[in-house]
Every structure is written in structure tokens, then in C-alpha cells.
Amino acid sequence: MKLAVLLFEGFELLDVFGPLEMLGHLGGELDISLVAESTGPVRSAQGPAACSERSFADSDDYDIVLVPGGIGTRREVDNPACIDWIARSASRARYTASVCTGAALLARAGVLDGRKATTNKLAYAWVCSQGPNTQWQAKARWVQDGNLFTSAGVSAGIDMALALIQHIWGTAKAEEIALWSEYVWNPDPASDSFAARHGLVAH
């Protein structure tokens, strides 16, 4: 299977490399590409850059599309090239996923219309405003709606990535990867303490 991970200036480091740490342990089961508007270095919100190997102009179809969040999403929601690439790639992919405020980009691309989704609770109101036709779920670590996976803030993307692995490759594989990584996987998508902390649901 082929995975495309979107990069843009101001992406959140853990949104990309947390899930990739998990997904990368699939080895030959998954071919991973970093994709951006142009090839070359793309600076993260934290400063370090990642190198995009492929651009929006490349015509590859991907089985999985992963869209991270980060402060750069505030700009990219108004970038037609980015939104068009997401819409086009997601329409052909078997699975589409977002981490954190990456859900705002999926929403603007129409991917979340009529679907259940979640996002970072700190940016919840802004992300929801990008997708008025989305069924936003305030209390969720991540949400699966068919072939669509969306996660809450930053670290939640790791749990979501393991859930995606579980869905496609099975529970044993997801547990094996979590164990190898010495990561305590939260396998319950409804286990979310942050919604209440940010006043989105009652304590």
C-alpha cells in the first residue's frame, strides 16, 4: 500500500512523525512518501524542516492520505493548491486520516461533509467553522467513520495511527508495534479527558 503524508510550512512535528513512527514499522507492507506543494525542505512549526520527496504535480494514487495539523493550517485553508490536492487524493484513496487541526483542511476540501470527525480541543471552534456540514465530535480521542480517521490534538495521532493499523492489518500487529515502541496505546477512541478540560463537555 502507498501512504502520502502532506507537508506544509508550519506543520506540527509530532502530527507527522508520531504516526509515521508507528506506520513505519509495517516495513514492506507500506510505501511512505512525504508530499508538499513543491519538493524540498518544508519547515515545521517547531523549526526543523522535513524533506518533501514528491509534489502536488506528481500523479501517483495513494491508498492512504494523512493530513497533519499545525499553525500552518491557518494559512493552508485558503491555499487552493493544497485544498485541491487533498480533495483529489482523498477521493481516490482507500483511507484518509487527519491529526489535530489537519481536520480543518479535510473539511475545507469537502472530505468531511456529512461525516463524523474530531480535532484538537484547543482549536475546536476554529476547526468546526471550516466544516459546517461536518458532524463534529467534541469528546473523542479519535473518530473512525468508515474509511475516514480523524484524531484530536497532536499526540492523539499516535493512537489513531495504531487504530488504523489495527483496522487494516489487525490487532496483533498494532499491539506488536506499540510494544516494540514502548508506547502505552490508548485503544479507546472515546477516552478523552481534554474536551472537558477545555470546556467542550461537562466534567
C-alpha positions as CSV (number, residue, x, y, z in Angstrom):
1,M,0.0,0.0,0.0
2,K,1.1,3.6,-0.6
3,L,0.8,6.3,2.1
4,A,1.1,10.0,1.3
5,V,1.8,12.4,4.2
6,L,1.1,16.0,3.5
7,L,3.7,18.6,4.5
8,F,3.2,22.4,4.5
9,E,5.1,25.3,6.2
10,G,4.2,25.3,9.9
11,F,3.2,21.6,10.2
12,E,3.3,20.1,13.7
13,L,6.3,17.7,14.1
14,L,4.5,15.1,16.2
15,D,1.5,15.1,13.9
16,V,3.7,13.8,11.2
17,F,6.4,11.8,12.9
18,G,4.3,10.3,15.7
19,P,2.0,8.4,13.3
20,L,5.0,7.7,11.0
21,E,6.9,6.0,13.9
22,M,4.0,3.6,14.1
23,L,3.2,3.2,10.5
24,G,6.9,2.9,9.5
25,H,7.1,-0.4,11.5
26,L,4.9,-2.0,8.8
27,G,8.1,-2.3,6.7
28,G,7.4,-3.6,3.2
29,E,3.7,-3.5,3.8
30,L,3.6,0.2,3.3
31,D,5.5,2.6,1.0
32,I,5.6,6.1,2.6
33,S,6.0,9.4,0.7
34,L,6.2,12.9,2.0
35,V,4.3,15.2,-0.3
36,A,4.1,19.1,-0.5
37,E,3.3,21.8,-3.0
38,S,6.9,21.7,-4.1
39,T,9.7,19.2,-3.4
40,G,12.5,20.0,-1.0
41,P,12.7,21.2,2.7
42,V,9.5,22.2,4.4
43,R,9.8,24.0,7.8
44,S,7.8,22.7,10.7
45,A,6.0,24.8,13.4
46,Q,8.9,23.9,15.7
47,G,11.6,24.9,13.3
48,P,13.3,21.7,11.9
49,A,12.4,21.0,8.3
50,A,11.4,17.8,6.6
51,C,12.2,17.0,3.0
52,S,9.3,16.6,0.7
53,E,10.1,13.9,-1.9
54,R,7.0,14.4,-4.1
55,S,4.9,17.4,-5.1
56,F,1.3,18.0,-5.9
57,A,2.1,17.8,-9.6
58,D,3.0,14.1,-9.2
59,S,0.2,11.9,-10.4
60,D,0.6,8.9,-8.0
61,D,-2.5,7.5,-6.5
62,Y,-2.2,6.7,-2.8
63,D,-4.0,4.1,-0.7
64,I,-3.8,6.3,2.5
65,V,-3.6,10.0,2.8
66,L,-2.5,11.6,6.1
67,V,-3.0,15.3,6.8
68,P,-1.3,16.8,9.8
69,G,-2.2,19.9,11.7
70,G,-0.1,22.8,13.0
71,I,-0.2,26.6,12.9
72,G,0.3,26.4,9.1
73,T,-3.2,25.1,8.7
74,R,-4.5,28.7,9.3
75,R,-2.9,29.6,6.0
76,E,-3.4,26.4,4.1
77,V,-7.2,26.5,4.4
78,D,-7.0,29.4,1.9
79,N,-4.4,27.7,-0.4
80,P,-6.3,26.3,-3.4
81,A,-3.4,24.1,-4.5
82,C,-3.3,22.4,-1.1
83,I,-7.1,22.0,-0.8
84,D,-7.4,20.7,-4.4
85,W,-4.7,18.1,-3.8
86,I,-6.4,16.9,-0.6
87,A,-9.8,16.7,-2.4
88,R,-8.3,14.9,-5.4
89,S,-6.1,12.5,-3.4
90,A,-8.8,11.6,-0.8
91,S,-11.3,10.8,-3.5
92,R,-9.0,8.1,-4.8
93,A,-7.6,6.8,-1.5
94,R,-8.8,3.8,0.3
95,Y,-8.3,5.7,3.6
96,T,-8.0,9.3,4.6
97,A,-6.7,10.5,8.0
98,S,-6.0,13.7,9.8
99,V,-4.3,14.7,13.0
100,C,-5.2,17.7,15.1
101,T,-6.1,20.8,13.0
102,G,-5.5,18.8,9.8
103,A,-9.2,18.2,10.1
104,A,-9.7,21.8,9.0
105,L,-8.0,21.1,5.7
106,L,-10.1,18.0,5.2
107,A,-13.2,20.0,6.0
108,R,-12.3,22.7,3.5
109,A,-11.7,20.1,0.9
110,G,-15.2,18.7,1.4
111,V,-13.9,15.4,2.6
112,L,-15.7,15.7,6.0
113,D,-19.1,16.7,4.6
114,G,-21.8,14.6,6.3
115,R,-19.2,12.6,8.2
116,K,-18.2,12.3,11.9
117,A,-14.9,13.8,12.9
118,T,-12.9,15.3,15.7
119,T,-9.9,17.6,16.1
120,N,-7.7,19.4,18.6
121,K,-9.8,20.7,21.5
122,L,-7.8,23.9,21.9
123,A,-8.6,24.9,18.3
124,Y,-12.0,23.2,18.2
125,A,-14.2,26.3,17.4
126,W,-11.9,27.4,14.6
127,V,-11.7,23.9,13.0
128,C,-15.5,23.5,13.3
129,S,-16.0,26.8,11.5
130,Q,-14.2,25.3,8.5
131,G,-16.7,22.5,8.1
132,P,-20.3,23.5,8.9
133,N,-21.5,20.3,7.3
134,T,-19.4,18.0,9.4
135,Q,-20.7,16.1,12.4
136,W,-18.1,17.3,14.9
137,Q,-17.5,15.1,17.9
138,A,-16.2,17.1,20.9
139,K,-15.4,14.2,23.2
140,A,-13.2,11.8,21.3
141,R,-9.5,10.8,21.2
142,W,-10.1,9.9,17.6
143,V,-13.1,9.1,15.3
144,Q,-13.4,6.5,12.7
145,D,-16.3,7.0,10.2
146,G,-15.9,4.2,7.6
147,N,-12.7,4.8,5.8
148,L,-12.1,8.2,7.4
149,F,-10.0,8.6,10.6
150,T,-9.6,11.9,12.4
151,S,-7.8,12.5,15.7
152,A,-7.7,15.1,18.5
153,G,-4.6,17.1,19.3
154,V,-1.0,16.2,18.4
155,S,-0.2,13.0,20.5
156,A,-3.7,11.6,19.7
157,G,-2.4,11.0,16.2
158,I,-0.3,8.1,17.5
159,D,-3.3,6.3,19.0
160,M,-5.2,6.9,15.8
161,A,-2.3,5.6,13.7
162,L,-2.4,2.4,15.7
163,A,-6.2,2.2,15.3
164,L,-5.7,2.5,11.5
165,I,-3.1,-0.3,11.6
166,Q,-5.5,-2.4,13.7
167,H,-8.2,-1.8,11.2
168,I,-6.1,-2.8,8.1
169,W,-3.5,-5.2,9.5
170,G,-5.1,-6.5,12.7
171,T,-5.0,-6.0,16.4
172,A,-1.9,-8.3,16.9
173,K,0.1,-6.1,14.5
174,A,-0.9,-2.9,16.2
175,E,-0.1,-4.3,19.7
176,E,3.2,-5.6,18.4
177,I,4.2,-2.2,17.1
178,A,3.1,-0.4,20.3
179,L,5.1,-2.9,22.4
180,W,8.2,-2.5,20.3
181,S,7.9,1.2,20.6
182,E,7.4,1.0,24.4
183,Y,4.2,3.1,23.8
184,V,1.1,2.7,26.0
185,W,-1.6,2.7,23.4
186,N,-5.0,4.1,24.3
187,P,-7.2,1.9,22.2
188,D,-10.5,3.5,23.3
189,P,-11.5,6.3,20.9
190,A,-13.9,7.8,23.4
191,S,-11.3,8.1,26.2
192,D,-10.7,11.8,26.0
193,S,-10.0,14.0,29.1
194,F,-9.1,17.1,27.1
195,A,-12.6,18.0,25.9
196,A,-13.8,18.6,29.5
197,R,-10.6,20.5,30.4
198,H,-11.2,22.9,27.6
199,G,-14.9,23.3,28.4
200,L,-16.3,21.5,25.5
201,V,-18.3,18.9,27.5
202,A,-19.3,18.8,31.2
203,H,-16.9,17.3,33.7
